[in-house]
Amino acid sequence: MVTSIPPESLIDSVRHNCHIADARHGADYGMCTYLMKMREFYRWERGLPFDAHLSKDEVGDWLVAREALWGDVAEQDFASVRVGERHFDAFDSQAINAALEPFRLVYSAGLVHGARPHFFLAELEAREKPVDGFELWLSGRELVRCLNAPPAMNVGKTIFLRRESLRRYLWEKLESWRWSRPRNALARALACYPFDDDVETALDRMTDNELAAAREHEIGEYLAGQRLGWRWNDMLLDLAHTPAELMARAVRDHLADCTRTLPMLAATNRAASIHFFAGNLSAMRRQLFPAFDAAYRQWLVDNEPEPLREIAGRGARHFAALAADLVALHRAHGPTAAGRIAERVRANSL
């Protein structure tokens, strides 16, 4: 629980920066995805339950007003974050979180895919140090957030794991699946929970399970970053908004999962999370790792985790070597390396 009421000036300054980030990057999504995210953003701002009917007129009016607000702030600079009488650079998460300790809050600022700025402020549930050298902060109810709300972020030596954002992400997955109800891995994952009877309970259970997988992925991300060094982030900045950036991120995601997530899933052999992992892989990640699909299909037949353990080991070696290869290409060719990197990734699926 929060030990004292957070200052309104703090919330206002973070919200202002969220509006600027949304104004600059909210339209980066395709139209259908953008409208779905805005609809759910409206639900979050109004504090409405997931089974509440949303009026098209009310959502439409809100969307028009929000886009007008974005038009007003898009060219403004990010504001300092105010905690009491102190002002902090908006991206100085470490100093801001130190100042927020009396309020039992957590703040994060950083760059997500495509070097997009991102901010959130939430109630703090827990802190831990699962691996030497970095911390994991688990947040609960969110007070301020951007349109894009990634359930987990790795910022320097800190992982931010967001329970509420993960819960909403899973809701969006359910809503998207319900459009056509394909009989796939995601359907198998959703069938493990009572979504037809009690959406809120089902989301709570699924969120608890997938927090464990998200935790392992983020630890894997941190370990991959330690292995690859600062040159990896320099490379991503040069690859921003290119197909090579998406490919490089997919390679590192596979490295993280093969290092931590898949071994954990194999150890627990929890069907719901294994199905969700398989069903949640992007098209890019499936294309780069067809051997995982073969292992998953074998697991479906005999429910034995050994194929998952085996492919995790092979994948960890393969994607570590490929990631190092990409860094070497960027070191040799700098900002012009995007084409070579994309070609190297295409030629090295597993």
ABEGO torsion letter per residue (X at the ends): XBABBBBAAAAAAAAAAAAAAAAAAAAABBAAAAAAAAAAAAAAAAGBBAABBBBAAAAAAAAAAAAAAAAAAAABBBBBBBBEABBBBAABAAAAAAAAAAAGBBBBBBBBBGGBBBBBBBBBABBBBABBGBBBBBBBBBABBBABBBABBBBEABBBBBAAAAAAAAAAAAAAAAAAGBBBAAAAAAAABBAAABAAAAAAAAAAAAAAAAAAAAAAAAAAAAAAEAAAAAAAAAABGBAAAAAAAAAAAAAAAAAAAAAAAAAAGBAAAAAAAAAABBAAAAAABAAAAAAAAAAAAAGBAAAAAAAAAAAAAAAAAAAAAAAAAAAAAEAAAAAAAAAAAAAABX
